[in-house]
Amino acid sequence: MRSVITVHPDYEAHLSWTADTFRGLWEAQGSVEFIRQQPGDKTTLGELIHQPATVTRLASFGIAAGPGCIDALAGLNEAVIENATPEVLAKLTERGVRVYRQLSEGFWGSSVSEFGLALTLCALRRIPQTHHEIMTSLQPWDYNPPGGIGRPGARAHQYGDDSRFTSGTLEGKRVRVVGAGNIASRYASFAKALGADVAAWDPFASEPCFHRAGSRREFHLDRLVEDAEIFVPMVPLTDKTEGLITAKHINALPKGCLIVMVTRAMICDMPTVRRRVLADELALAADVFDVEPLPLGDPLLGRHNVVHTPHNAGRTRQANALYAQRLADQFLPSDTKNS
């Protein structure tokens, strides 16, 4: 058995750690040839590998491959060829080669859902805002109430929340989630574990998805938004989900509600989200936006009711390593090959 891994430099600009993790998994089984293509090198897959006809197992990450390359790989039994054309994949399949691909986006479920939880907690307690404020001013340390007279809901000792918006603990909050898939169900389970009242709406999810998340199933989206203290639209962006959360839904959110966005912004009617956030009617914790990157003059930036990050929830080292693991798991066990 001859195992070869090839990596294009542009591939690692998108998925760092993945190829090296894959290499480690295969090296645990035996000898592996690892070829990292140099920047600017236009060599195709068939030319890059010495004696390609003897390769039996291949993982190619981003290297250009045409039908001629596949002809050169005459002894191939199993392969992952990322970014391969349909023509190349069909040719491999016709030859009886086992061709594998990434089966889902489950590899970054933990990283995105945990990031969503972190954004939620940061927004509830205004952690980023106060972190920034105390670097330039001593005012945040002054807890004296206005006029020196204590009043319910006014500033008091060690109280730094903004009572105009959902704030304080996640415990006891009404968390309303759109979605019950890989990311949304994890987030819902985190919120439930911290004591929140969680309900979710997803017409495509099976009943066990809601049980696993510990959330009550809501059958009507219109009802989901009515009492939300924290509203979390958490589905992927597709033709069917774009604009799923309409202006009517956003307008129905109670005043002071916190919106948490970590999948894609355009599942929501963003003009309405912007209008209500800028009018101090809603708070926002977002890793994704309708315009990316956000212009430096965008009115959402730096607001007292907005927590923002630059669309980096998903790509942790652990998530990228899991991407490799999910690919490697599909290959036949090494003892099967040698038997």
C-alpha positions, 0 to 999 in steps of 0.5 A: 500500500502506498499512501500519498497526501498532497497540499496546495498552499491556498488550501491551508489559507482556508483550513490550517491544521487540517492537512497536518492532522490528516498526515498524523492520522495516516502516519499512525497506520504506516508510511506516508508521503507528504507533498506540500506544493510551493506557492506559485507552483502550477504542477498538476496532481499527476505531475506532482507525484513520483510514479503516480501509478503505484499510489493506492491511497490518496488525499489531495487538498486543493491540487489541480487534477484533470482527467489525465491525472486520474489516468496516471493514478492507475493503481488508486483504490481510495481517494479524497480529492478536494475541489475535484471537478465532477468530471474527475469524480465521475471518472474515479467512480467509473473505475471503482475507486472509493471516493470520499468527501466531507459529509457534513459541517458537523466538524465546527458545531462545537466551535460555533455554538460555544462562540454563540454562548460566549457572545450571549454572555458577553452581551448580557454583562457588557463585557467587551464594552467595559473592557474597552472603557476602563482602558481610557476612563475611570468613569466605569469604576464610579458606581454612584447612582445619579444624584447620589440617590439609589433607585431601582434599576439605576446604577449601583455598586458593582452594577454595570449592566444596561437595564434597557436591554436583556441583561444579567444571568442567562439563568431564567431567561427566555431563549428562543432559537430558530433551528435544531440542527448541529449548531443550534441544538448544541447552543440550546443545550448550553443555555438549558444547562445554565438554567434558561427557558429554551424553546426552538422552532425548526420544521425540518428537524425530528422530535429527538433533536429537541429532546437532545437539546433540552428545548421545548418544541415550538411549532409556529415561528410567529409564536417563538418571537413573541416572548423572546428575551434572547432570540437566536436565529441559528440555521445555515444560509440557503435559498430556503432560509435567506430572509426566513426571519422577516421584518414582521418577526423582527418587529414582533420581538419585545423591546430590549430583546438580545439577538445573537447571530453566529451562522449567517446574517442574511437569514434575517431581514437585516434592515429591520434588525439595524433599524431597531438596534440603532433605535435602542429597541434591541441589543445585538451580539453578532459574528456575522453581518449583512456587509463583511467586512463592516466598514469602519464607519458602520453605525453598528460598530462600538455601540453600547448595545452591540457586541461584535466580532469579525466572522471567526466563530468557526475555524478553531484548530480543533474544528479544522482537525476534526474536519481531517478526522471525519475524512480519514474515518471513511477510509478502510482500516489499514488491516483490511487493506493488508489482509 
